[in-house]
């Protein structure tokens, strides 16, 4: 069918689209690690002196009327999509949680109202910080969009943990 294509959108190069349609090698987006200092972290996002990531409006001061837990290093596996959708919490946050798993504590609060999130945390032996408000001396945030070999290794790690916990790799 590709031989029949004769044009593309105005001012675009047809050869580019034909190469894209027939390409057999794919380059995935790399995982990027961002490191912040002195971050205030809550379910609705985090703030530093220079950066603010919020996922929805705060409830006035009520977000801050709770004890603050001090953490030296916090791995932040959370974003606005993970905050809103259980499927992304499960497939994006849990895979990111296995990056630098020996480095600091994990921030990955379960989806509010989820009946299953805590079961997954337990099954994967993921220990999270339960505090509502955390001050992290060092906050590590990941941009983990790609589906490359690094993420494939983490999916395999998750599969092996579930296999060890629940048994057979035979389908049931």
C-alpha positions, 0 to 999 in steps of 0.5 A: 500500500505504501507504493500508492502514496503520492503526497502528504500534508502541505509543506511536509516531506513525503520521504520522511513519512515513508521512512517512518512507516518502514523503519525497523529500528526504534529509539526509545526516550531515555529515563531522565532523573531530576534531583531537587533540594529542599522539597516540600512534598504532598499528594497534590505535588511538590515545591522547591524554592525554584520549582513547583509541580501541582496536580490540582488546587490546594485546599487552602492551608489544610494541606499544610496543617499536618506534621511534617516528616523529614526525609534525607532522600525521597524518590518521587514516583508520582505525577498528575496522570498517576494521581488521577488514574489507577492504571497509570499508578500501576504501570508507570509508578510501580515500574519507576519505583524500581529505579534506584530502589536502594536509594532513599525512601519511596513516595508513591501514595496509593490512588485515593479510593483504590481497593487494590493499590495496597495489595500491589504495594504488598505483593511487590514489597514496595515500602512507601512513605505514608506521611501526608507532608514530607520535607525531603533534603533531596528529591529525585523525580523521574521522567520515565516515558520510554518503553525501552530495554531499561523498562523491560528489565523492570517489568521482568523484575516485577514479574519475578517478584510476583512469581516468587510470591504467588508461584507457578508461571503456568497460566491459570 
